[in-house]
Amino acid sequence: MIHYGFTKELDIPYEAVIEAVTEALKKEGFGILTEINIKDKLKEKLGVEFRKYVILGACSPANAYKSLQVEDNIGLMLPCNVIVYEKGGKTVLSVIRPTIAMQMIENAELRKIAENVESQLKQVFDTVN
């Protein structure tokens, strides 16, 4: 078990997990800024085969704005990554824990925002079953 993210294996098809997590993110006020299909990129750039694996760059505009107001360089840590991949016949969902990712930044105001974002992302994570 990783400590820097929430992770679980699901008996749900890969595409269905992506759809469910995207919808759950929307309900919590997040949008998907980036979608990186690792399987396709590795095939394109290296000519290698890889399992289905996607990185979704999720952003809550309101929380991003608050974060930028209290920490100019926080853009280095944005957006919040959500990953979905296949492993051993299961689909894995992992969501970043912003409180862990931002521990290196000594900013109490940012810590409060990270706690709120993490709570929202945990809600998203718990919704996908």
N, C-alpha and C positions, 0 to 999 in steps of 0.2 A: 504494500500500500504506500502510495506517495503522500508526502505531507504538504506539498505545494499545490495540490489540486484535489478536487472531488472526483473519484473514478469508480465506475461500475461496469460490469459486463451484463449485457442484455440478450434475451432470446427474441430479439426483434430485428427484422432486416435492416441493413445499413441505411438504405435510402429512407426508410420509415423513421429511423432515429434522427436523421438530418432534418426531415420535415417536422418532426415533433419538437426538436430542440429549437428550431427556427421559430416556430409558432409560440413556444413557451417564452423565448427571448422577447418577442414582440409584446406579449402580454405584460412583461416586466419593464417595458420601455426601451428595449435594446433593438438596434438594427444590425444587420451584417454589413460591415464596411468592406471586408475582403473575404474571399473564399479561395483557398489554395488547395487544389487537388494534387496531392503529393504523388499519387500513382501516375497521373498524366505527366507531371513535371519531370519525374525521374525517367520516364520513358522517353520524353522529348529531349532532355538535356544529356542523359547518360546512356540511353538505350537499354535500360534495365527494367525488368519486371518487378513490380511491388504490389502488395495487397492494397485494397481500397483504404484510403486514409485522407481525410480532409481536415484542414485547419480553418475554422471560422473566426474571423476577427470581429468580435461583437463590441458595440459601443452604445452607451447610454448618453445621448447628447447632454442632458442636464448634468449628469455626474462628471462627464468630461469637462464641461464648462467650469463647474465648481473646482475641479482638480487643477485646471489651468490657471485659475485665479489665485490659488494658494501655492503653486509650484510651477514655475515657468518651464522647467525641463521635463515635466511629467510625460510629455509626448513620447519620450524614450520608452515608456512602459505601456503605452496604449497601442491598440485596443486590447480588450480582454480576450484571450484565446480560449476557444472551445474546440476540442478535437473529437472526431468520430472515426473509428477504424475497425477493421475486421481482424479478429485474432482467434484462432482455434475454433472456428465455427460459431463464434459469438460476435456481437457488435459491442465495442467498448466506447463509452462516453466519458470524457474527462473535461472538467471545467477548472480554470485557474482560480486560485484563492488569492485575491488581491491583497489581503492583509499580509500574507507571506511574501508575495512578490515585492511589496513595497516596504518591507522591514528595513531595507538599507537606507531608506530616505527618512531622515530625522525631521519630521514635520507633523506635529500633533493634529493640525487641522486636516491634513491629508489622510492621516490614520482614520479619522472619523468617517471620511468619505469612503475610504477603502472598506471599512466595516459595513457600511450601508450597501455598497456594490456587492460585497461578498454575500450578504444576506439575500439580495435579489438573485444572484447567480445560484445560490444554494436552492432557492425556490424553483428556479428553472431546472436544475439538476434533479430535484426530488419529483418534479412533475413528469419527467420522462421515465416511464416504466415499461 
